[in-house]
Amino acid sequence: MAKGQMRCHAFLVMTSINWDQGRMEKSIPARNGMSDLANKTALVTGASRGIGRATALALAEANARVLVHYGRSMAEANAVVEEIRAAGGQADAVQADLGTTEGASTLARRVRKLVEKRLDILISNAGVSKAAALEDYEFEDFDMLFTINVRSPFFLVQQSLPMLAEGASIVLVSSLLARTVPANAGQPDVPSLSAYAATKGAVETLVKHWAAEFGSRRIRVNAVAPGVIETDMSNFTRTESGRHLTLSMQTLKRIGQPSDIADVIVFLCSENARWITGASIPVDGGSEL
């Protein structure tokens, strides 16, 4: 290439870079306060304890107004609300039984009364599990797992769409079991988690489809996939054998806590995650690497 051509080429490259940089500076939000969720309202299902409680507290710490959903644990939900308010935050409790046919629509209707027309964050955390021998599962057990873990988030999102603002964030709580089989599966006296795992596989499928369907409205949809977390749902971690099994699966040698999941959820709801959608983020201490 001749010198004149080289100078012209370099000028065009630099001009292109400068133009692109100017365009990017206009399109990317300022970095100050990107984790600040002030003026945003969040609904967290199953927020009276465990991961849901930790998520509600973390969202409130990031300055979001939080709607603390509960099914039956009214006292625990009210305690979460009071803790948020005592710290200067905004929170309200909202009840609905997601195990019933009308549970999701009831919750959406009650949320609508609290927020009117705008919901910025929806965290689908409520879920149930069952650990039993495969031959001991009943139809009712299977149906309840899919009712609460799959049907309720599906129809809650459906009923909440008119409230979800442009740029809103939906996060569903999945599980490591959606993609990984425990190392001790099939061994004597080890309960089957296959039905529960199937519900979380369905959740991750919904995430992919919803991310594609809602993208034109700039609504981001993601999942977090916890490993073993020390909650009521995984109380086997309180036994010596349970802790040993858990730690043997993980690269990071400690038991995961609800706050470990909550912090990632808050990140996904923030502007820091503005270019992430349709993803399932493993939060499992390096399990089964």
Buried (B, 14 or more C-beta within 10 A) or exposed (E): EEEEEEEEEEEEEEEEEEEEEEEEEEEEEEEEEBBEBEEBBBBBBBBBBBBBBBBBBBBBBBBBBBBBBBBEBEEBBBBBBEBBEEEEBBBBBBBBBBBBEEBBBBBBEBBBEBBEEEBBBBBBBBBBBBEEEEEEBEEEBBEBBBBBBBBBBBBBBEBBBEBBBEEBBBBBBBBBBBBBEBEEBEEEEBBBBEBBBBBBBBBBEBBBEBBEEBEEEEBBBBBBBBBBBBBEBBEBBEEEEBBEBBBEBBEEEEBBBBBBBBBBBBBBBBBBBBEBBBBBBBBBBEBBE
